[in-house]
Amino acid sequence: MKTLFALIAAAALFGGVQLFHDGNGESVAEEVTPSNTYRLVANGAEGACAVSRGAEISDGLSLLTVAPTCRRLMPGIEQAKFWREQNDGTVAFSVNGIDPIVTFAVADGDGYESYAPAAPLLSLAGEHRTGD
């Protein structure tokens, strides 16, 4: 009887560990969850501000919140209200959902770098939070 109890306890313990690790050896609590909050930086470190991608309103088009302080990085960018993601991975910020103020391409690593307009060079890096 003690052997049966020990086997049941071991199986329960193993099953609990597998649930916590999502069955793949990685801890669910340690996973990084992508956020819709980004840090916009001009020319490496001259300044930074917060940008938040909001709810998707149509295919590839989402609401956008740009901190008023982003104006220091690129005058006019604080007026952007829409985030448009194209099939090629590029992202554009616009006031009307169509005409871009700034356009970003996927950068090496995690984030984006602006290519239009050519100056100022802006980088957009996602801020991640660990397990919820």
Backbone torsions as a table, in degrees:
resi	resn	phi	psi	omega
1	MET	NA	-38.5	178.7
2	LYS	-64.5	-35.4	179.4
3	THR	-65.4	-42.8	179.1
4	LEU	-63.2	-44.7	178.3
5	PHE	-61.1	-43.0	179.7
6	ALA	-63.5	-40.4	178.2
7	LEU	-65.0	-41.7	179.0
8	ILE	-65.1	-43.9	179.4
9	ALA	-63.1	-41.8	179.1
10	ALA	-64.4	-42.2	179.1
11	ALA	-64.2	-40.9	178.8
12	ALA	-65.3	-43.0	178.4
13	LEU	-62.0	-46.6	179.2
14	PHE	-61.5	-43.7	179.4
15	GLY	-63.4	-40.5	177.9
16	GLY	-63.6	-41.2	177.6
17	VAL	-64.3	-41.9	179.6
18	GLN	-64.2	-38.1	176.8
19	LEU	-65.2	-43.3	179.9
20	PHE	-64.0	-34.5	-178.9
21	HIS	-95.7	7.9	177.3
22	ASP	60.4	22.8	175.0
23	GLY	73.3	5.2	-176.9
24	ASN	-123.5	8.9	177.9
25	GLY	89.6	-12.0	177.6
26	GLU	-97.8	137.5	179.2
27	SER	-72.5	130.4	178.6
28	VAL	-62.7	-36.7	-179.5
29	ALA	-66.7	-21.7	-177.8
30	GLU	-92.4	-8.8	-176.6
31	GLU	-64.6	146.6	176.6
32	VAL	-94.6	127.3	-179.7
33	THR	-100.2	124.5	179.3
34	PRO	-62.8	144.5	-179.6
35	SER	-112.9	162.8	174.9
36	ASN	-99.7	15.5	177.7
37	THR	-105.0	132.8	-176.2
38	TYR	-127.0	157.0	174.8
39	ARG	-109.4	119.1	179.2
40	LEU	-96.9	124.1	-176.4
41	VAL	-126.0	137.9	177.6
42	ALA	-102.1	132.3	173.0
43	ASN	45.1	47.2	175.3
44	GLY	87.3	-62.9	-176.4
45	ALA	-154.5	15.6	-178.5
46	GLU	-67.9	-23.6	179.8
47	GLY	-179.7	164.5	179.5
48	ALA	-151.9	156.7	176.6
49	CYS	-155.6	172.0	-177.1
50	ALA	-99.0	142.0	176.4
51	VAL	-133.3	135.3	179.9
52	SER	-126.1	127.6	174.5
53	ARG	-85.4	126.4	-177.3
54	GLY	-97.5	-154.5	-177.2
55	ALA	-64.8	144.1	175.8
56	GLU	-76.6	130.1	-178.9
57	ILE	-107.3	-18.8	171.1
58	SER	-161.2	177.2	-175.5
59	ASP	-57.1	109.2	177.9
60	GLY	84.0	-7.0	-178.7
61	LEU	-111.4	122.3	-179.8
62	SER	-127.5	159.2	173.8
63	LEU	-70.3	155.9	-177.2
64	LEU	-139.2	137.1	173.3
65	THR	-119.3	121.6	179.8
66	VAL	-114.9	126.0	179.8
67	ALA	-60.4	142.2	179.0
68	PRO	-57.1	-28.6	-179.5
69	THR	-68.9	-12.9	177.9
70	CYS	-64.5	-18.5	178.5
71	ARG	-57.2	-30.9	178.5
72	ARG	-64.5	-27.9	-178.7
73	LEU	-82.3	-39.5	-178.1
74	MET	-157.9	103.1	-179.0
75	PRO	-53.8	132.0	-179.9
76	GLY	99.7	-22.5	-177.7
77	ILE	-65.7	-26.9	-179.1
78	GLU	-65.8	-14.2	178.8
79	GLN	-85.4	-10.3	-178.3
80	ALA	-62.7	135.2	-178.6
81	LYS	-122.5	-8.7	-175.6
82	PHE	-132.6	144.6	175.1
83	TRP	-114.0	118.1	177.8
84	ARG	-115.5	121.9	177.9
85	GLU	-106.6	123.1	-179.1
86	GLN	-87.2	166.3	179.1
87	ASN	-61.3	-26.7	-179.6
88	ASP	-84.5	2.3	177.8
89	GLY	94.0	-8.3	178.2
90	THR	-70.0	154.1	-179.5
91	VAL	-129.2	135.9	177.6
92	ALA	-126.0	140.0	173.1
93	PHE	-100.4	137.2	179.0
94	SER	-148.0	163.9	176.9
95	VAL	-83.2	-35.9	-172.8
96	ASN	-112.5	2.9	-179.2
97	GLY	87.3	-4.1	-176.4
98	ILE	-124.3	-59.0	-173.4
99	ASP	-85.3	112.5	-175.1
100	PRO	-72.2	140.2	170.3
101	ILE	-86.1	-42.0	179.1
102	VAL	-146.5	145.2	179.5
103	THR	-126.0	135.9	-177.4
104	PHE	-117.0	145.6	171.2
105	ALA	-109.8	155.7	177.6
106	VAL	-62.5	130.5	-179.2
107	ALA	-95.1	167.8	172.1
108	ASP	-62.4	136.9	-178.6
109	GLY	85.1	-140.4	-175.1
110	ASP	-110.9	104.5	176.9
111	GLY	146.2	-164.9	-176.1
112	TYR	-137.1	156.7	172.2
113	GLU	-130.5	138.9	-179.1
114	SER	-74.0	148.4	173.7
115	TYR	-131.2	-12.4	176.5
116	ALA	-143.5	122.6	-3.3
117	PRO	-67.7	165.5	-176.7
118	ALA	-67.9	-29.4	178.8
119	ALA	-135.6	141.0	-0.8
120	PRO	-80.0	153.6	175.2
121	LEU	-75.6	123.4	-179.1
122	LEU	-117.7	143.4	172.2
123	SER	-119.9	146.4	-177.5
124	LEU	-126.4	112.0	-178.0
125	ALA	-116.8	132.5	178.6
126	GLY	-71.4	140.9	174.8
127	GLU	-98.8	127.8	-177.4
128	HIS	-107.4	149.1	173.6
129	ARG	-119.2	149.1	-179.8
130	THR	-87.9	153.7	-176.2
131	GLY	-2.8	138.5	-179.9
132	ASP	-92.3	NA	NA
